[in-house]
Amino acid sequence: MALTKDDILNAIAEMPVMELVELIEAAEEKFGVSAQAAVAVAAGPAAGGDAAAEEKTEFDVVLTEVGGNKVSVIKAVRAATGLGLKEAKDAVEAAPKAIKEGVSKEDAEALKKELEEAGAKVEIK
């Protein structure tokens, strides 16, 4: 019996975050691809042409620099994203890195303020 896309997506939706991270890593190794590269390629075409004429409603919060108080920044990232300690630490150390993507302008501004209060430098794109 073949699995449908919906079956696979439902199974992924029920996975704990750590298992999902391991699944992504295994898929990257098996197929020789990077999930980050796929996101960059997918985001590229959306930025041109008609998108410039429309008002932007979704924003990405990008951590550009950690600053002097790395522990506070990790805590702020954990609070904002729900990531575990190791995942939040890895995200902070990988700066510049998108912390949240596709959020409203108000949410993006609030997250930017929280991260800047923790000592990080943040951009909203």
N, C-alpha and C positions, 0 to 999 in steps of 0.2 A: 504494500500500500504506500503510495507516494504522499509525502507531506506537502500541503499547500503553503503558500506564503503566510496566510492567516494563521495556520497551525504553528509555524515557526515563530511568528511575531508574538503570538499568545504565550508560547513557551518562554520566550525571552522576557516578556513583560512580568512573568511570575518569578524570575530568577532574582536571588539576592545580588546586590551590587558587586560584591567580590567575585561571584561566579561569572557575572557578565564581563567583568574586566578580564578574567582568565579566558573566557570564550573569545573575546576580541583579540587577545594576544595570540591565542592558538590559531585563529583564522588568519591573522597577519603572517604568522610563521608558515602556515600551510600553503597559502596562496602567494606569498612573497610581496604583500602589499602593506600599506600603512593607512590606518583609518584617518589619520590627520591629513594625509595627502588627498584623500577622497573628499574630505570636507572642504579643503581649500579649492579643489577643482570645481566642486558643486557650487561653491559660493561665488566663484569668479564670474560666470555668465550673468548671474542675477544682478550684479552691480552695474551693468551697462544699459544703454538705450532707454527703454521706457521706464525703468526703475528710477532714473534720475528725475523724471517728470512727476512721479508720484511722491506724496509726502511719506516720509519714513515713519513706520509705526513700531518696528521691532529694532531693538538695539542690542549690541554685544558689549559686555563689560570686560575689558582686557587689562589684566595686571601687567604693567610694563616694568616696574621695579619693586623689589621687596622692601627696600629701605633698611633702616637700622634695627627695627624691632621685628625680626622674623617670626618669633613665637606669637606675637599679637596678630600678625597678618594671617598666620596659619589658623588661629582661632577664629578670626573673622571669616575666612574662606570656609571653614567647617560649618560655621553657623549659617552662612548664606546658602551653601550647596547641599549640606547633609552628608558630605563625604566623610569617610573615616580619617583617622589621624594620618596614616601613611599616604593615602590618596591626596589629602589636602596638602601635606608637606611636599609631595612630588609635584603637585600643580604649582605651588608657590615657587619651588626651586626651578621650574621649567619656564619661568617668566622670560620673555613676554608670552602670556598665555591667556586665552579667553576663559574667564571664570564662569560667566553665564552668557548664554546666547539667546537671542529672540525674546528679550523681555521688554516690557513697556518702558517708556521714557522715565516715568516716575520711579519704577523699580530700579532702573539702571542708575538714576541719580542717587537714590537711597543707598544702594550697594556701593557706589563710588565713594559716598561720604563715609560709610562705615570702614571701608578699606583704607581710605586716606587718614582717618582718625587713628587707625592701627599703625600707620607709618608707611603705607605703600603708595606707589604712584600708579594711577589708574587712568585709562582712556575709555571713552564711550564711543563706539563706532556704529 
